[in-house]
Amino acid sequence: MTAFGLQEIMKDAVMTAFATAGPILLVSIGVGLIIAVFQAATSINEQTLTFVPKIVVMALMLIVFGNFMLQQLVDFTLRIFKVMAEMTG
């Protein structure tokens, strides 16, 4: 295994992590921002007001994007196994 090969594997791992976690994190950040603006405008400082909607939205995102995320992880795992098989001969 060369340094370039290891670098490609790490790059693939990071890109897979971004593709897997990205949709949920972006939507969660958006919901948090909307709720923060709402709290600032109304002076409501309730902790559960930020927590509960984020959990609900994240659960919905897992339902919507769960298949895509699982497929990304399966594809990455298959690529890693292929590289391992090529290394052993």
DSSP file (Angstrom, degrees, kcal/mol; ACC not computed):
  #  RESIDUE AA STRUCTURE BP1 BP2  ACC     N-H-->O    O-->H-N    N-H-->O    O-->H-N    TCO  KAPPA ALPHA  PHI   PSI    X-CA   Y-CA   Z-CA
    1    1 A M              0   0    0      0, 0.0     2,-0.1     0, 0.0    86,-0.0   0.000 360.0 360.0 360.0 122.3    0.0    0.0    0.0
    2    2 A T     >  -     0   0    0      1,-0.1     4,-2.1     0, 0.0     5,-0.2  -0.398 360.0-109.0 -87.8 168.3    1.5    3.3   -1.1
    3    3 A A  H  > S+     0   0    0      1,-0.2     4,-2.2     2,-0.2     5,-0.1   0.864 120.7  54.2 -64.5 -35.1    1.0    6.6    0.6
    4    4 A F  H  > S+     0   0    0      2,-0.2     4,-2.2     1,-0.2    -1,-0.2   0.907 107.4  49.9 -65.9 -41.3   -1.1    7.7   -2.4
    5    5 A G  H  > S+     0   0    0      2,-0.2     4,-1.9     1,-0.2    -2,-0.2   0.898 111.6  48.0 -63.3 -41.0   -3.4    4.7   -2.1
    6    6 A L  H  X S+     0   0    0     -4,-2.1     4,-2.3     1,-0.2    -1,-0.2   0.879 110.0  53.0 -66.6 -37.8   -3.8    5.4    1.6
    7    7 A Q  H  X S+     0   0    0     -4,-2.2     4,-2.4     1,-0.2    -2,-0.2   0.893 108.3  50.4 -64.3 -39.8   -4.6    9.0    0.8
    8    8 A E  H  X S+     0   0    0     -4,-2.2     4,-2.4     2,-0.2    -1,-0.2   0.884 109.8  50.5 -65.7 -38.6   -7.2    8.0   -1.7
    9    9 A I  H  X S+     0   0    0     -4,-1.9     4,-2.3     2,-0.2    -2,-0.2   0.925 112.0  47.0 -64.9 -43.9   -8.9    5.7    0.9
   10   10 A M  H  X S+     0   0    0     -4,-2.3     4,-2.4     2,-0.2    -2,-0.2   0.897 111.6  51.0 -65.3 -39.6   -8.9    8.5    3.5
   11   11 A K  H  X S+     0   0    0     -4,-2.4     4,-2.4     1,-0.2    -1,-0.2   0.916 110.9  48.9 -62.7 -42.7  -10.3   10.9    0.9
   12   12 A D  H  X S+     0   0    0     -4,-2.4     4,-2.2     1,-0.2    -2,-0.2   0.880 110.6  51.5 -63.6 -38.6  -13.1    8.4    0.0
   13   13 A A  H  X S+     0   0    0     -4,-2.3     4,-2.2     2,-0.2    -2,-0.2   0.913 111.4  46.3 -65.7 -42.9  -13.9    7.9    3.7
   14   14 A V  H  X S+     0   0    0     -4,-2.4     4,-2.4     2,-0.2    -2,-0.2   0.920 113.0  49.1 -67.2 -42.9  -14.2   11.6    4.4
   15   15 A M  H  X S+     0   0    0     -4,-2.4     4,-2.4     1,-0.2    -1,-0.2   0.881 111.2  50.3 -64.2 -37.6  -16.4   12.2    1.3
   16   16 A T  H  X S+     0   0    0     -4,-2.2     4,-2.1     2,-0.2    -1,-0.2   0.900 109.6  51.2 -66.2 -40.4  -18.6    9.2    2.3
   17   17 A A  H  X S+     0   0    0     -4,-2.2     4,-2.8     2,-0.2     5,-0.4   0.915 111.5  47.4 -62.8 -42.7  -18.9   10.7    5.8
   18   18 A F  H  X S+     0   0    0     -4,-2.4     4,-2.2     1,-0.2    -2,-0.2   0.920 113.4  47.5 -64.0 -43.5  -19.9   14.1    4.3
   19   19 A A  H  < S+     0   0    0     -4,-2.4    -1,-0.2    -5,-0.2    -2,-0.2   0.825 116.7  44.5 -67.7 -30.5  -22.4   12.5    2.0
   20   20 A T  H  < S+     0   0    0     -4,-2.1     4,-0.4    -5,-0.2    -2,-0.2   0.933 125.9  27.3 -80.0 -47.3  -23.9   10.4    4.7
   21   21 A A  H  X S+     0   0    0     -4,-2.8     4,-2.4    -5,-0.2     5,-0.2   0.678 102.0  84.7 -89.8 -18.7  -24.2   13.0    7.5
   22   22 A G  H  X S+     0   0    0     -4,-2.2     4,-2.8    -5,-0.4     5,-0.3   0.895  86.1  49.1 -55.7 -52.4  -24.5   16.1    5.4
   23   23 A P  H  > S+     0   0    0      0, 0.0     4,-1.9     0, 0.0    -1,-0.2   0.915 115.4  43.8 -58.8 -43.2  -28.3   16.1    4.7
   24   24 A I  H  > S+     0   0    0     -4,-0.4     4,-2.3     1,-0.2    -2,-0.2   0.921 115.5  48.0 -68.3 -42.6  -29.3   15.6    8.3
   25   25 A L  H  X S+     0   0    0     -4,-2.4     4,-2.4     2,-0.2     5,-0.2   0.907 111.5  49.6 -66.1 -41.4  -26.7   18.1    9.6
   26   26 A L  H  X S+     0   0    0     -4,-2.8     4,-2.2    -5,-0.2    -1,-0.2   0.922 113.7  44.9 -64.5 -43.7  -27.7   20.8    7.1
   27   27 A V  H  X S+     0   0    0     -4,-1.9     4,-2.6    -5,-0.3    -1,-0.2   0.891 112.4  52.4 -67.9 -37.9  -31.4   20.5    7.8
   28   28 A S  H  X S+     0   0    0     -4,-2.3     4,-2.4     2,-0.2    -2,-0.2   0.900 109.8  48.9 -63.7 -40.6  -30.7   20.4   11.6
   29   29 A I  H  X S+     0   0    0     -4,-2.4     4,-2.3     2,-0.2    -2,-0.2   0.911 111.5  50.3 -64.3 -41.7  -28.7   23.6   11.3
   30   30 A G  H  X S+     0   0    0     -4,-2.2     4,-2.3     2,-0.2    -2,-0.2   0.924 111.6  46.7 -62.1 -45.4  -31.4   25.3    9.3
   31   31 A V  H  X S+     0   0    0     -4,-2.6     4,-2.5     1,-0.2     5,-0.2   0.908 112.0  51.6 -64.0 -41.6  -34.1   24.3   11.8
   32   32 A G  H  X S+     0   0    0     -4,-2.4     4,-2.3     1,-0.2    -1,-0.2   0.891 110.0  49.3 -61.8 -39.5  -31.9   25.5   14.7
   33   33 A L  H  X S+     0   0    0     -4,-2.3     4,-2.3     2,-0.2    -2,-0.2   0.919 111.1  48.8 -66.2 -43.6  -31.4   28.8   12.9
   34   34 A I  H  X S+     0   0    0     -4,-2.3     4,-2.2     1,-0.2    -2,-0.2   0.916 113.6  46.8 -62.3 -43.2  -35.1   29.3   12.3
   35   35 A I  H  X S+     0   0    0     -4,-2.5     4,-2.8     2,-0.2    -1,-0.2   0.885 110.0  53.4 -67.6 -37.8  -35.9   28.5   15.9
   36   36 A A  H  X S+     0   0    0     -4,-2.3     4,-2.3     2,-0.2    -2,-0.2   0.906 110.0  47.6 -63.3 -41.2  -33.2   30.8   17.2
   37   37 A V  H  X S+     0   0    0     -4,-2.3     4,-2.2     2,-0.2    -2,-0.2   0.913 112.3  50.0 -65.6 -41.3  -34.6   33.7   15.2
   38   38 A F  H  X S+     0   0    0     -4,-2.2     4,-1.9     1,-0.2     6,-0.3   0.916 111.8  48.1 -62.3 -43.4  -38.1   32.9   16.5
   39   39 A Q  H  X>S+     0   0    0     -4,-2.8     4,-1.5     1,-0.2     5,-0.9   0.887 111.8  49.4 -65.3 -38.5  -36.8   32.8   20.0
   40   40 A A  H  <5S+     0   0    0     -4,-2.3    -1,-0.2     1,-0.2    -2,-0.2   0.878 112.4  48.1 -67.9 -36.6  -35.0   36.1   19.6
   41   41 A A  H  <5S+     0   0    0     -4,-2.2    -2,-0.2     1,-0.2    -1,-0.2   0.837 122.8  32.1 -73.3 -31.8  -38.1   37.8   18.1
   42   42 A T  H  <5S-     0   0    0     -4,-1.9    -2,-0.2    -5,-0.2    -1,-0.2   0.482  99.4-127.5-105.1  -3.5  -40.4   36.5   20.8
   43   43 A S  T  <5 +     0   0    0     -4,-1.5     2,-0.6     1,-0.2    -3,-0.2   0.793  55.8 150.4  59.0  31.1  -38.0   36.5   23.8
   44   44 A I      < -     0   0    0     -5,-0.9    -1,-0.2    -6,-0.3    -2,-0.1  -0.846  25.1-175.6 -92.4 123.8  -39.0   32.9   24.6
   45   45 A N        +     0   0    0     -2,-0.6     2,-0.5    -3,-0.1    -1,-0.1  -0.398  25.1 145.9-117.3  54.7  -36.1   31.1   26.2
   46   46 A E    >>  -     0   0    0      1,-0.1     4,-0.5    -2,-0.1     3,-0.5  -0.815  39.5-152.7 -94.6 126.0  -37.4   27.6   26.5
   47   47 A Q  H >> S+     0   0    0     -2,-0.5     4,-1.4     1,-0.2     3,-1.1   0.873  93.9  55.4 -66.7 -38.6  -34.7   24.9   26.1
   48   48 A T  H 3> S+     0   0    0      1,-0.3     4,-2.2     2,-0.2    -1,-0.2   0.736  93.1  71.7 -69.8 -19.8  -37.1   22.2   24.8
   49   49 A L  H <4 S+     0   0    0     -3,-0.5    -1,-0.3     1,-0.2    -2,-0.2   0.812 106.4  36.7 -65.0 -28.9  -38.3   24.6   22.0
   50   50 A T  H <X S+     0   0    0     -3,-1.1     4,-0.9    -4,-0.5    -1,-0.2   0.803 119.7  48.0 -88.7 -32.0  -34.9   24.1   20.3
   51   51 A F  H  X S+     0   0    0     -4,-1.4     4,-2.1     2,-0.2     5,-0.2   0.943 106.8  50.0 -77.9 -49.5  -34.4   20.4   21.1
   52   52 A V  H  X S+     0   0    0     -4,-2.2     4,-2.4     1,-0.2     5,-0.2   0.919 110.2  47.4 -63.8 -48.5  -37.8   18.8   20.2
   53   53 A P  H  > S+     0   0    0      0, 0.0     4,-2.7     0, 0.0     5,-0.2   0.892 111.5  52.4 -62.2 -36.3  -38.2   20.2   16.7
   54   54 A K  H  X S+     0   0    0     -4,-0.9     4,-2.7     2,-0.2    -2,-0.2   0.926 110.2  47.9 -63.3 -43.2  -34.6   19.3   15.8
   55   55 A I  H  X S+     0   0    0     -4,-2.1     4,-2.2     2,-0.2    -1,-0.2   0.915 113.3  48.0 -63.4 -42.8  -35.2   15.7   17.0
   56   56 A V  H  X S+     0   0    0     -4,-2.4     4,-2.2     2,-0.2    -2,-0.2   0.929 114.0  46.0 -64.2 -44.9  -38.4   15.4   15.0
   57   57 A V  H  X S+     0   0    0     -4,-2.7     4,-2.5     1,-0.2    -2,-0.2   0.895 112.0  51.5 -66.2 -39.4  -36.8   16.9   11.9
   58   58 A M  H  X S+     0   0    0     -4,-2.7     4,-2.1    -5,-0.2    -1,-0.2   0.887 109.5  50.3 -65.7 -37.5  -33.8   14.6   12.2
   59   59 A A  H  X S+     0   0    0     -4,-2.2     4,-1.8     2,-0.2    -2,-0.2   0.911 111.4  48.5 -65.3 -41.6  -36.1   11.6   12.5
   60   60 A L  H  X S+     0   0    0     -4,-2.2     4,-2.5     1,-0.2    -2,-0.2   0.895 110.3  51.5 -64.1 -39.2  -38.0   12.6    9.4
   61   61 A M  H  X S+     0   0    0     -4,-2.5     4,-3.5     1,-0.2     5,-0.2   0.875 107.4  52.9 -66.4 -36.7  -34.7   13.1    7.5
   62   62 A L  H  X S+     0   0    0     -4,-2.1     4,-1.2     2,-0.2    -1,-0.2   0.884 110.6  48.0 -64.3 -37.2  -33.6    9.6    8.6
   63   63 A I  H  < S+     0   0    0     -4,-1.8     4,-0.3     2,-0.2    -2,-0.2   0.924 118.9  39.4 -66.9 -43.3  -36.9    8.2    7.2
   64   64 A V  H  < S+     0   0    0     -4,-2.5     3,-0.3     1,-0.2     4,-0.2   0.938 130.8  25.5 -73.2 -47.5  -36.5   10.2    3.9
   65   65 A F  H  X S+     0   0    0     -4,-3.5     4,-2.7    -5,-0.2     5,-0.2   0.346  91.5 101.1-101.8   5.5  -32.7    9.8    3.4
   66   66 A G  H  X S+     0   0    0     -4,-1.2     4,-2.6    -5,-0.2     5,-0.2   0.894  83.1  49.3 -59.3 -42.3  -32.1    6.6    5.3
   67   67 A N  H  > S+     0   0    0     -4,-0.3     4,-2.2    -3,-0.3    -1,-0.2   0.914 112.5  47.9 -64.2 -43.0  -32.0    4.4    2.1
   68   68 A F  H  > S+     0   0    0     -4,-0.2     4,-2.0     2,-0.2    -2,-0.2   0.915 113.0  48.4 -62.0 -44.3  -29.6    6.8    0.4
   69   69 A M  H  X S+     0   0    0     -4,-2.7     4,-2.0     1,-0.2    -2,-0.2   0.911 111.5  49.1 -65.6 -42.7  -27.3    6.9    3.5
   70   70 A L  H  X S+     0   0    0     -4,-2.6     4,-2.4    -5,-0.2    -1,-0.2   0.903 110.0  51.8 -63.1 -40.5  -27.3    3.2    3.9
   71   71 A Q  H  X S+     0   0    0     -4,-2.2     4,-2.5     1,-0.2    -1,-0.2   0.881 107.6  52.7 -64.5 -37.5  -26.4    2.8    0.2
   72   72 A Q  H  X S+     0   0    0     -4,-2.0     4,-2.1     2,-0.2    -1,-0.2   0.921 111.4  46.0 -62.1 -43.9  -23.5    5.2    0.6
   73   73 A L  H  X S+     0   0    0     -4,-2.0     4,-2.3     2,-0.2    -2,-0.2   0.882 112.7  49.7 -68.3 -37.9  -22.1    3.2    3.5
   74   74 A V  H  X S+     0   0    0     -4,-2.4     4,-2.4     2,-0.2    -2,-0.2   0.922 111.0  49.7 -66.1 -43.5  -22.6   -0.2    1.7
   75   75 A D  H  X S+     0   0    0     -4,-2.5     4,-2.1     1,-0.2    -2,-0.2   0.906 111.6  48.8 -61.6 -41.7  -20.8    1.2   -1.4
   76   76 A F  H  X S+     0   0    0     -4,-2.1     4,-2.4     2,-0.2    -1,-0.2   0.920 110.5  50.7 -63.8 -43.5  -17.9    2.4    0.7
   77   77 A T  H  X S+     0   0    0     -4,-2.3     4,-2.5     1,-0.2    -2,-0.2   0.907 110.0  49.8 -61.7 -41.9  -17.6   -0.9    2.5
   78   78 A L  H  X S+     0   0    0     -4,-2.4     4,-2.1     1,-0.2    -1,-0.2   0.891 109.9  51.2 -64.1 -39.1  -17.6   -2.8   -0.8
   79   79 A R  H  X S+     0   0    0     -4,-2.1     4,-2.2     2,-0.2    -2,-0.2   0.908 110.5  49.0 -64.3 -40.5  -14.9   -0.4   -2.1
   80   80 A I  H  X S+     0   0    0     -4,-2.4     4,-2.5     1,-0.2    -2,-0.2   0.920 111.1  49.1 -65.1 -43.3  -12.8   -1.0    1.0
   81   81 A F  H  X S+     0   0    0     -4,-2.5     4,-2.3     1,-0.2    -1,-0.2   0.870 109.7  52.9 -63.7 -35.4  -13.2   -4.8    0.7
   82   82 A K  H  X S+     0   0    0     -4,-2.1     4,-2.1     2,-0.2    -1,-0.2   0.917 109.7  47.8 -64.9 -43.1  -12.2   -4.6   -2.9
   83   83 A V  H  X S+     0   0    0     -4,-2.2     4,-1.9     1,-0.2    -2,-0.2   0.912 111.5  50.7 -63.8 -42.3   -9.0   -2.7   -2.0
   84   84 A M  H  X S+     0   0    0     -4,-2.5     4,-1.6     1,-0.2    -2,-0.2   0.894 109.8  50.2 -62.8 -39.3   -8.2   -5.2    0.7
   85   85 A A  H  X S+     0   0    0     -4,-2.3     4,-1.1     1,-0.2    -1,-0.2   0.881 110.0  50.4 -66.6 -38.1   -8.7   -8.1   -1.7
   86   86 A E  H  < S+     0   0    0     -4,-2.1    -1,-0.2     1,-0.2    -2,-0.2   0.837 108.3  53.5 -68.4 -32.0   -6.3   -6.4   -4.2
   87   87 A M  H  < S+     0   0    0     -4,-1.9    -1,-0.2     1,-0.2    -2,-0.2   0.862 108.6  48.2 -70.4 -35.1   -3.7   -5.9   -1.6
   88   88 A T  H  <        0   0    0     -4,-1.6    -1,-0.2    -5,-0.1    -2,-0.2   0.692 360.0 360.0 -82.5 -17.3   -3.7   -9.6   -0.6
   89   89 A G     <        0   0    0     -4,-1.1    -3,-0.2    -5,-0.2    -4,-0.1   0.437 360.0 360.0 110.7 360.0   -3.4  -10.8   -4.1
